[in-house]
Structures are given as C-alpha cells and as structure tokens.
C-alpha cells in the first residue's frame, strides 16, 4: 500500500482523490481490474463517483445520489442507494419484475445487508424483498455487494440503470 492510504480525513477532504487513483492501493489482480472496469462503466454512463468521506465515493446521476462505492484493505463494496431514506426510490420492490425477469432475484437476496448497529441505529427493520419479509435489515443500506464478482456487478449495473431511468422520469415530471 502506498502512503496515500494513511492520509488522515482532513487531508483526503482537501484533496478529494479520484477513486481510480486509490483502487491500486487497496485491490490486486482480478478484483482491482473489476473495480476499475466498474468505475469506467459508471463514468461512461454519466454516473460520476465523487469523493464523500475517507475511502468512500458517492455516485451521482442528474444530481441524485444513486450508489456508493467504498474501498477497504483488500476489499471493496458497492451499495445502490435504495433505502427507506431515499426520497426517490425506497424499495427494491419497485424493480421486482425487471430484476426477476433478468434472473437477478437470488443475487439481490444473498446480498441483503443485515443490521450491525454500525451507526448506533439498530435494531434493523423488517423489509420486503420480492414478496418475502426479512427481519433486522439495515434501513440505510439494505443491500450491499461486497467484493462483487461478475454476477453481482451485472446485477448492480441493472439496478443502477433502473434507478437512472427513474431519476430521468422524475426529472421530466417537474
């Protein structure tokens, strides 16, 4: 790892590093290439990763946060911004039909993020995914893809495309 990864928060805040610049400090091999390819996909599709906090970038589309990407030692996480707090979209059920038809239901379900009281907000909430109730789900990040492989990245891309479509529809309604 380079010395950059040890920069304190106030230094990162001033520099606002591009995620591509830090990926090689955290990831190796196929995981590094997958992350870089995913970031290139985001940028090519007008979804811009913007530094948010230490090793975390929010991904915006048309002024709306649609996703977050986080780097950690030898790991990375992607969390589409579908939660009870997102005023634009508050449930995966809005996309249930499209995700099921694309064969992505199981990919979503195995990546449900259960509450760990990480922000002292526990316990988690009961949430419905594809017609089934799940208990103790994180209400801020209900689904998070950790070290996503090809199937998970495909699922995230589909979810983000659907979110971008919803953002566009909501912008056109104004």
N, C-alpha and C positions, 0 to 999 in steps of 0.2 A: 504494500500500500504506500502511496505517496504521502508526503507531509500534508497535502491538502485536506485529507480526510480528518485530520486532527484540528482543523481550524475551528475556533470557538464560534458560537452562534453569531455574535456581533460582527465577526469578520465575514462569514457567509452572507449575512444580511446586507452588508455593504457591497459585496461583490456579486451577489445573486448568480451563482455559477449555472451554466447550462448543464443539463443532465448528461448530455453526451460526454462532457469533459470529465465527469466523475465516475461514469459507469466502469471504465477500465480499472479504477481504484478499488472497486467492490466485487466485480464479477470476472470470471475467467471462462475461456472455452466457449462451448455452445450457449451457456447461459448469458454470457456477455454479448454474443452475436445476436441472440434472440431479443435481448433488451434493446440493443442498438437498432435492430430491424423494426421493432415495435415503435420506438421513438421516431424513426424515419417515416413509418406509416402515419403516425399522428401528424407530424408536420406536413406531409404530402396531402393530407386530407383536412387541412386547415383546423387542426386541433393542436393548439400551442401549449407545450409544457412551460410553465412559469414557476420559478423558484418560490416556495411558500414558507418553508422553515427548514431547519437542518435536515438535509438529505431527503426532502420531500418536495415534490413539484405538483402543483395543481394543473390540470389540463382544461383549457377553456375552448369553447366554441361559441362564436357570436355573443361573447360577453357572459356566458354561463359556464360555471364550473361543472364539468361532466365526468371528471375522473381525477384520481390522484395516483401518483407513482412514487414509490419510496424505495430507497436503497439502504441496505444494511450489510454487515460483513457477510460476504459470500451468499447474499440473498437479495431478492427484490420482490416487491408486492405491487399489484395493481388493484385499485378499488373503484369501479364505476360508481358515480355519485347518485345512487338510488337509495334513498333513506327516507324516513318519516320527516326529516328536516328539510329536504329538498322541496321547495315550493313548486317546482316544475314537474317533478316525477316523484311519486312516493311509494312505488311498489313495482316489483318485478312482474306482477300480475298484468300490468299494462301491456307487457310484451310476451305474455304466456303463450299465445298462439304462435307467434313468429319463432320463438325460441324452441318450442316443442316441434314445430314443423322442420326446423333446421337440425333436429336431433341433439339439441344442446341442453335439454332439461337436466339430465344427470350431471353434466359439467357444472351447472349452477348449483345443484343441490349438494355436491361434495365439497363446495367451496363456501358454504354458509359459515359466517363468522359469528361464533358464539361469544357472549359477553364474558369478559375477563375483568370487568370493572377498571379498565385502564385509565379512564378519566373520572373515576370515582362516581360513575353514573349508574352503576348496577343496581338492581339486577337487570338483565336484558328483558326484552319484550317478547310477547307472543306475536309471531308474524306468519303470514300465509304465503307459501310458495307453491304454485301450481296446484292449488286446491287442498293442500295439506298444511296443518298447523305445526309450527316449530316453536318450542319454548326457549327462553333465555338467549334470544338473538340480539346481537349488538344493534341498537337502534340508529347509531351513527354510520356504521359501515356494515350493513347486513351480509354482504358478500364480498370476499376479498380473495384474490388469486395470488397465492404465494409461490414464487419460483415457477411461473406458468410455463407449461410445455406448449406444444403445437396446438393441442385441442383447446386448452384454456385460452390461449391467445386468439384463436379463431372465435371462441365464444365472446371474449371481451370486445373484439372488433365488431361482431354482430350487435352486441348490446350498445356500443358507442355509436354505431351507425343508426340504430333505432332512436337513441337519445338525440343525436344531431337532427334527425328528421323531426322529432317532437319539438326541439328548440326552434327549428325553422317554421313549423306550423304555428307555434305560439307567438313568434315574432311577427308573422304575417297577420295574425288576428288583431294586432294593435292598431 
